Amino acid sequence: MTRLNTNQWLALVLALVAAAYLAMAWQIPTFPLPRPVDSDLFPKVLGVSLLLLAALLFFEKPSAIAGADEIDHEATNGPLLFTPWARVIVTSLAIAAYAFLLVPLGFVLASTLLSVGLTAYYGYRRHGVNLAASLGVVLALYLTMTRVMDVYLPTGVLPF
């Protein structure tokens, strides 16, 4: 019997999460009136996608670095703000700030700030490209959710 590598363990955990998510998605009630896209479609698509991605991860051939469990001592000895645990804490704080600022600033501004801020923090230095890409993705998500799917997202200080 062969031993499972790290990717296979992660794939099994993700598959369990996907199965639990799908079980909950199947509990979402449908509207009494027939609609082409019902409220349960999006969660089911997400669950099936996660399950398929977990299967792909399980069968992926690991590269030499994929299973590496060694600590990068150079990264841990750098500036405190850029150590691996500091990055986890900063990212968690940024997500918490995003949650608090989502309603007052609105989805577009809060999401763009989160994306641009974390991308810059993690070292991407082409700020114009960063802003354009982040704003493009956020606006595409906003317009899809509000105009196509009729989902309410907070507008905040922006007039739309």
Contacts in CASP RR format, 6 or more apart in sequence:
PFRMAT RR
TARGET T0000
AUTHOR 0000-0000-0000
METHOD contacts of the structure
MODEL  1
MTRLNTNQWLALVLALVAAAYLAMAWQIPTFPLPRPVDSDLFPKVLGVSL
LLLAALLFFEKPSAIAGADEIDHEATNGPLLFTPWARVIVTSLAIAAYAF
LLVPLGFVLASTLLSVGLTAYYGYRRHGVNLAASLGVVLALYLTMTRVMD
VYLPTGVLPF
4 12 0 8 1.000
5 62 0 8 1.000
5 66 0 8 1.000
5 67 0 8 1.000
6 62 0 8 1.000
6 66 0 8 1.000
6 67 0 8 1.000
6 69 0 8 1.000
7 57 0 8 1.000
7 58 0 8 1.000
7 60 0 8 1.000
7 62 0 8 1.000
7 66 0 8 1.000
7 67 0 8 1.000
8 57 0 8 1.000
8 58 0 8 1.000
10 57 0 8 1.000
11 54 0 8 1.000
11 55 0 8 1.000
11 57 0 8 1.000
11 58 0 8 1.000
12 54 0 8 1.000
12 58 0 8 1.000
14 50 0 8 1.000
14 53 0 8 1.000
14 54 0 8 1.000
14 57 0 8 1.000
15 51 0 8 1.000
15 54 0 8 1.000
15 55 0 8 1.000
15 58 0 8 1.000
17 50 0 8 1.000
18 47 0 8 1.000
18 48 0 8 1.000
18 50 0 8 1.000
18 51 0 8 1.000
18 54 0 8 1.000
19 51 0 8 1.000
21 43 0 8 1.000
21 46 0 8 1.000
21 47 0 8 1.000
21 50 0 8 1.000
22 44 0 8 1.000
22 47 0 8 1.000
22 48 0 8 1.000
22 51 0 8 1.000
24 43 0 8 1.000
25 40 0 8 1.000
25 43 0 8 1.000
25 44 0 8 1.000
25 46 0 8 1.000
25 47 0 8 1.000
26 40 0 8 1.000
26 44 0 8 1.000
28 39 0 8 1.000
28 40 0 8 1.000
28 43 0 8 1.000
29 39 0 8 1.000
29 40 0 8 1.000
30 38 0 8 1.000
30 39 0 8 1.000
30 40 0 8 1.000
31 38 0 8 1.000
31 39 0 8 1.000
37 149 0 8 1.000
42 149 0 8 1.000
75 82 0 8 1.000
75 83 0 8 1.000
75 84 0 8 1.000
76 83 0 8 1.000
76 84 0 8 1.000
80 86 0 8 1.000
81 90 0 8 1.000
87 121 0 8 1.000
87 122 0 8 1.000
90 121 0 8 1.000
91 118 0 8 1.000
94 114 0 8 1.000
94 117 0 8 1.000
94 118 0 8 1.000
94 121 0 8 1.000
95 114 0 8 1.000
97 114 0 8 1.000
98 110 0 8 1.000
98 111 0 8 1.000
98 113 0 8 1.000
98 114 0 8 1.000
101 109 0 8 1.000
101 110 0 8 1.000
101 113 0 8 1.000
102 110 0 8 1.000
102 154 0 8 1.000
103 154 0 8 1.000
103 156 0 8 1.000
104 156 0 8 1.000
104 157 0 8 1.000
105 113 0 8 1.000
105 156 0 8 1.000
105 157 0 8 1.000
106 153 0 8 1.000
106 154 0 8 1.000
106 155 0 8 1.000
106 156 0 8 1.000
106 157 0 8 1.000
106 158 0 8 1.000
107 138 0 8 1.000
107 142 0 8 1.000
107 153 0 8 1.000
107 154 0 8 1.000
107 155 0 8 1.000
107 156 0 8 1.000
108 135 0 8 1.000
108 138 0 8 1.000
108 139 0 8 1.000
108 142 0 8 1.000
108 155 0 8 1.000
108 158 0 8 1.000
109 156 0 8 1.000
109 157 0 8 1.000
109 158 0 8 1.000
111 134 0 8 1.000
111 138 0 8 1.000
111 141 0 8 1.000
111 142 0 8 1.000
112 131 0 8 1.000
112 134 0 8 1.000
112 135 0 8 1.000
112 138 0 8 1.000
115 130 0 8 1.000
115 134 0 8 1.000
115 137 0 8 1.000
115 138 0 8 1.000
116 127 0 8 1.000
116 130 0 8 1.000
116 131 0 8 1.000
116 134 0 8 1.000
119 130 0 8 1.000
119 134 0 8 1.000
120 127 0 8 1.000
120 130 0 8 1.000
124 130 0 8 1.000
142 153 0 8 1.000
145 151 0 8 1.000
145 153 0 8 1.000
146 152 0 8 1.000
146 153 0 8 1.000
END
